[in-house]
Structures are given as structure tokens and as C-alpha cells.
């Protein structure tokens, strides 16, 4: 059985401390720092329950505001979907890159200019 198409979300921020304080206070939760080359703080997740996990992210070149919530689609190898995105009118914002123990991501723009994320373990 294939997994649900959305496997992760990210909310891009400029001031991580301010954003952590906001989300932790609004949702009454504790965010967990992820060991990753990118600064990320994850929302609590129970993998036995329905729904996708996600995090706050501070990444150079991606601003907060506007379209700064990013949906990740789960892939077997994100490089494959990345190459198809350009075939069908999209473009690659950031080619497949390692995110350490969490696998790999690619960031692509769809045919309408919306950024989406692709995630794979390989």
C-alpha cells in the first residue's frame, strides 16, 4: 500500500526564537530541535496517529510570509520527481540534497510558480 501523498510540512521563518515562542505558546507544545544541516524545530508527532508531522525552518534564500508554508510529498527517490517537474513545466529551486539522518529533499516550483518539497530516504 502506498503512503498518503503528503508526508511533511514546513513553515519558513526569519527569526527562529520569535517563531518558536509563538507556536509553542499558541499550540501549548514543546518543539524539538532536529539534528540537521538546516535549522529546524519540529512539532510533536505521534507516528501511531493519522496526519503529517512538520517543523519550523530557517533556511537561507527562503523568506517567511507569502507562500512560506511548504508541503512535502513522499517519494522513493526525490531526484526522480525532481527531474519530472522540469519536464512538465516546473523548475528546480534546490536540487536533491542531504538532510542528514532524515534522508534527502528537493525543492521544486510547479507549473504555477508554487514551491513544493520532495522527500525521500534514499
C-alpha positions as CSV (number, residue, x, y, z in Angstrom):
1,X,0.0,0.0,0.0
2,X,1.3,3.5,-0.9
3,X,1.5,6.1,1.9
4,X,-0.6,9.2,1.8
5,X,0.9,11.8,-0.6
6,X,1.8,14.4,2.0
7,X,4.5,13.3,4.4
8,X,5.7,16.6,6.0
9,X,5.1,20.3,6.2
10,X,7.5,23.2,6.9
11,X,6.8,26.8,8.0
12,X,9.6,29.1,7.0
13,X,10.7,31.8,9.5
14,X,13.2,34.6,9.7
15,X,13.5,34.8,13.5
16,X,13.5,31.3,14.9
17,X,13.3,32.3,18.5
18,X,10.3,34.5,17.9
19,X,8.6,31.8,15.8
20,X,9.2,29.1,18.4
21,X,7.8,31.2,21.1
22,X,4.7,32.0,19.0
23,X,3.9,28.4,18.0
24,X,4.8,26.8,21.4
25,X,2.5,29.4,23.1
26,X,-0.4,29.2,20.7
27,X,-0.4,25.4,20.5
28,X,0.8,24.7,24.1
29,X,3.5,22.4,22.9
30,X,7.3,21.9,23.0
31,X,9.2,22.0,19.8
32,X,12.2,19.6,19.4
33,X,15.4,20.6,17.6
34,X,16.2,18.3,14.8
35,X,19.8,17.2,14.1
36,X,20.0,18.6,10.6
37,X,22.3,20.8,8.4
38,X,19.3,23.2,8.3
39,X,17.9,24.9,11.4
40,X,14.7,23.1,12.2
41,X,12.4,22.7,15.2
42,X,9.7,20.0,14.9
43,X,6.2,20.0,16.3
44,X,5.4,16.9,18.4
45,X,4.2,13.9,16.4
46,X,2.7,10.6,17.3
47,X,3.5,8.3,14.4
48,X,0.7,5.9,15.5
49,X,-1.9,8.6,14.7
50,X,-3.2,10.0,11.5
51,X,-1.6,13.2,10.0
52,X,1.7,14.6,8.8
53,X,4.5,15.9,11.0
54,X,6.2,19.2,10.4
55,X,8.6,21.9,11.6
56,X,9.6,25.5,11.7
57,X,12.6,26.1,9.4
58,X,15.2,28.8,8.9
59,X,16.9,28.4,5.5
60,X,19.0,30.9,3.6
61,X,17.2,32.0,0.5
62,X,13.7,31.2,1.6
63,X,11.7,34.0,3.3
64,X,8.8,33.9,5.6
65,X,5.4,35.4,4.6
66,X,3.5,34.8,1.4
67,X,3.9,31.2,0.2
68,X,6.2,30.2,3.1
69,X,4.4,27.0,4.2
70,X,5.8,24.1,2.3
71,X,4.2,20.8,1.7
72,X,6.4,17.8,1.2
73,X,5.4,14.9,-1.0
74,X,6.9,11.5,0.0
75,X,8.9,9.9,-2.8
76,X,11.0,6.7,-3.3
77,X,13.9,8.9,-4.7
78,X,13.2,12.6,-4.8
79,X,15.6,13.0,-7.8
80,X,13.1,11.2,-10.0
81,X,10.2,13.5,-9.3
82,X,12.6,16.5,-9.4
83,X,13.5,15.6,-13.0
84,X,9.9,15.1,-14.0
85,X,9.0,18.5,-12.6
86,X,11.2,20.2,-15.2
87,X,9.7,18.0,-17.9
88,X,6.2,19.2,-17.2
89,X,6.6,23.0,-16.9
90,X,8.1,23.3,-13.4
91,X,11.6,24.2,-12.3
92,X,14.1,23.2,-9.7
93,X,14.7,25.6,-6.9
94,X,17.2,23.4,-4.9
95,X,18.4,20.0,-6.3
96,X,18.4,16.9,-4.2
97,X,20.4,17.5,-1.0
98,X,21.1,15.5,2.1
99,X,19.3,16.4,5.3
100,X,21.4,14.1,7.3
101,X,19.8,11.1,9.1
102,X,16.4,12.3,7.8
103,X,17.1,11.5,4.1
104,X,17.0,13.9,1.1
105,X,14.9,16.7,-0.2
106,X,14.4,18.6,-3.4
107,X,12.6,21.9,-3.7
108,X,10.7,22.5,-7.0
109,X,8.4,25.1,-8.4
110,X,5.2,23.7,-10.0
111,X,3.9,25.0,-13.3
112,X,2.1,27.8,-11.5
113,X,5.1,29.0,-9.5
114,X,4.2,27.3,-6.2
115,X,7.1,25.7,-4.4
116,X,6.6,22.2,-3.2
117,X,9.0,19.8,-1.4
118,X,10.0,16.3,-2.3
119,X,11.3,14.0,0.4
120,X,12.9,10.5,0.2
121,X,15.0,8.4,2.5
122,X,17.4,7.5,-0.4
